């Protein structure tokens, strides 16, 4: 029994020794590699290029936010512009319609000045087609109503051409909307110019980010192992987008200016 116990002790001792030897063997090969990774990671984190990369990424996000804001403003101005044009056209259509009625309605058989004024006051509701209800006006029988409806059909067809011509009240309507439309056009042009500048800076920063992002901890590890290409890449990366002795690039100054605009 004692002999068996001693054999078991010897076997356990051998196993422990083998485990210790295995651990020592592993540490011999792993430790330098692990140390290399730790140093490469530390050097990468402290590198000027890494700090610049983080700053540029933040600026990139802020600039894209500015871009969206400007696009939204441009869209708002376009909506305002379209609404003003619609309102201008509506007023021109009303004025041109009234012009046609006053000028031509008495040419319809049986329509005199008095009846014409009554139709305008009681039936005209800003559109030529509103005269289709003329039969409700006192003094307008079925024959006159039919004649007026035929005239209205022809007048509606000619209305776009009349609007292009000259008629009473047209110039006042144009003048009323001209300044507002010009102001919107000018502001939209300025915003488009600003948007172009923002997009130019975004493109430049995106290019710089892509260049810096190409370098990683692996690049630093290869440089520590004397890889010539990696050594050159790390050397460039350590100076960042610009060195401490260099002035801040104009495009970076422009980016910060755009972000700080109110």
N, C-alpha and C positions, 0 to 999 in steps of 0.2 A: 504493500500500500504506500509506504514511504517512498519507494523507488518510483512509483507511478507519479506521485506528487512532485518529485524532483524533476522528472522528465517534462511534466507540464510547465513547471517554472522555467525550465530551460527554453522550451518552445515559445512561451510568452515573451521571455527576454529577447529571443532572436527576432520575434515579430516586431517588438518595440524598437530594436536596433535598426531593423530594415526600414521601419516607418521614418525614423529620425534621419537615416541616410537619404531616403527618398525626398523628404522635405528639404534637406540641405541641398540636394541636387537640383530640385525645382527652383529654390531660391537663388541658386547660382546663376541660372539662366534667366529667370523671370525678373529678378531684382534690377539688373541694369536696364532692361526694357521698361519696367515700371517707372524707374527713375527718369528715364528718357521721356516717357509720356507726361509725367508730372511737370518736368521742366518745360517741355514744349507747350503744354497747356498754360502754364504760368506765363511764359514769354508771350504767347499769343494774346492772352487776356490783357497784358500790360502794354502791348504794342500800340503805337500811335495810330496805325491803320485801323485797329479794332475800335479804338475810341472814336475815330472819324466815321467809321462805318455806322456805329450806333447813332451818332449825331445826324448823319445824312439820312438814315432811315426815318428818324423822327421828322426831319425837315420834309422828306418826301411825302409823308402822310399829311403833314400840315399844308403843303402846297396843293396836293390833290383835293383837300377840303376847300381851299380857296378856289380851285378850278371849278368844282361843283357849284360853289356859291355864285361865281360869275356866269356860269352856264344857266343857272336858275334865273338870275337877273336878266340875262339876254332873252330868255324865254318869256319872262314877264313883260318885257318891253315889246316883244313881238305880238303877244296877246293884246296888249294895250293898243298897239298900232293897228292890228286887224279890227279891233272893236271900233276905234275911231273912224277907220275907213268905212266900216259897215254903217255907222251912224251918219257919216257924211253922205254916203250913197242913198240911204233912206230919205234924208232931207232933200237931196237933189231930185229923187223920184217924186216926192210929194210936190215940190215946187214946179217940176216939169209937168206933172200931171195937171196941177191947177192951171198952169200956163196953157196947156193944150185945151182944157175945158173952156177957159175964158176966150181963147182965140177961135176955137173951131165949133163949139157946141151949137152956136146960133146958125151954123151952116146946115144943121140937121133940120129937116122939114118940120115946121110947126113950132120951133123953139125960138122964142124971142129973148130979149135982154132980161125981162122981168122973170120969166120962167127959168132962164139960165141961172140967175142969182138965187132963186128959190131952191133949185136943184143943188147948187154948190153949198148953200147954208144947211139944207135939211138932209141931203143924201151923201154928199162927198165926205168920205172918212179916210182921207189921206191916200187912197189908192183909186185908180181908174175903175177897177173891178167893183168898187163899192157902188158905182152907178147902175149896176145890174138891178138894184132894188128901186130904181127910179119910178116904177109903177105905183109905188106907195105915195108919191108926191101928188098933191092936188093939181089938177090941170094936165096931168100926163095920162093919156089913155093908152090902150093896148098898142095902137099903131105907132104912137110916138115912142113908147117904151121899146118896141121892137127896133125902131130906127136908131134910138140911142144905143141899144145893146150892140147893134152892128157897128156903129161908130166906135164904141168902146173897144170892141174886138180888134178893130184896125188900129186904134190909138195905142193899145197895149203892145201891139207888134212894132210900132214905130217909136215907142218910148225910149229905148236905148240910144237910138240915133238922135232924138231930141235932146237927151241929157248931154251928149257930146257937143251940141250946138250952144247957141246963146239964148238965154231966156231970163225973164225978170227974177231977181233974187239969187241967181246962180253965183255971182261973184261974192255976195255977202256970205253965202254958205262956205265957199272955198276959203275965203279969208278967215272965217271963224275957226276952221280946222287946220289951216296951213301952219300956223306957228306951233301948235301942239304936235302935229305930225313931224315937223322939222326937228323939234326938240327931242322927240323920241328917237328919231333916226340918228341924230348926233350922239345921244347918250349910248345908243346901241353900238354905234361905230367905235366909240371910246372903249366900251366893254370888250368888243371883239379884239381891239388892239391890245388891251390888257390881258385878255385870255391867251392871245398868241405869245406874249412875253412869258406868261406863266408856263405854258406848254414847252417853250424853249428851255426854260430853267429846269423843269421836270425831266426833260429828255437828257440834259447834261448830268443831273444828279443821278438819274437812273443808270447812266453809263458808268459813273464813278462807283456806284454801289455794286454793280456787276463785276467791276474790276477788283474791288476790295473783297467781295464775297468769294472770289476764286481761290483766295488764300485761306487755309484752315490750320488747325492744330497739326494735321498730318504733314503739311508743308514744313512747319517748324521742326517736326520730328525728323523729317528727311534731311533738313539743313543741319541738324545736330549730328547727323550721321555722315556729314560732308558731301551730300549730294550737291554738285555745283549749281545746277539749275535752281534747286530749292534755295540754296544760299543766296543767289541773286534775287529771287522772288521775295525772300524774307527781308533782304536788305532794302529793297524798294518799299516793301510793306511797312517797315519800321519808320520810314519818313512820312508815311500817311499821304493824304491828298496834297498836303503842302507841309514843309518843314517849319520848325519854330522860327527860323531866320527869314522865312519868306512871308510876304504879305498875304492876307486872306484873298483868295481868288475873287475876281469881280462877279462871277456867276453866283458865288456863295453869298457875297454881300447883297446881291440883287434878290436872292432867295429869301434872306432874312428880312429885307425891306418889304417884300411882298407879303410875308407872313404877318409882319407888324402893322400893315396897313389897316386902318379902321374903315 
